Each structure stands twice: as structure tokens, then as C-alpha cells.
Amino acid sequence: MPKIKTKKAAAKRFRVTGSGKVKKKNANTRHLLSNKSTKSKRQARGTTMVESLGDLKRIKKMMPYQF
């Protein structure tokens, strides 16, 4: 049985915590920032957890050796 390759695009975007949760960076912080409010830019700082069960299932398939 051959090894399953990790999707590198997913590996660059997501990190798995010690408890098995998936961490991701918030969206909307790349460009056109002058049109966005200070509050929305501040709240988009840092990272958040992936909550959707469907997304988690998809990420687990793309990163088989991280879980």
C-alpha cells in the first residue's frame, strides 16, 4: 500500500493543535484595507479554529498524517 501524499496547499493554511483541533488564519486581511473598518480589521487579527464538521472532514483527508 503506497503512502498518501499530503496536499501542500492545505498544510500551509492549517495547523493541527495538540488536542486535534484545526487552526486557521482569519480572512479579509490582505488588500483593500482602507475600505474596511478598524473594528473588522482588528477582529480579523490572529487565528481561529475551524468549526464546520464538513470542512474538518475535508481537511483530514488532505492532511492524512497530521491527525
C-alpha positions, 0 to 999 in steps of 0.5 A: 500500500503506497503512502498518501501524499499530503496536499501542500496547499492545505498544510500551509493554511492549517495547523493541527493543535495538540488536542486535534483541533484545526487552526486557521488564519482569519480572512479579509486581511490582505488588500483593500484595507482602507475600505474596511473598518478598524473594528473588522480589521482588528477582529480579523487579527490572529487565528481561529479554529475551524468549526464546520464538521464538513470542512474538518472532514475535508481537511483530514483527508488532505492532511492524512498524517497530521491527525 
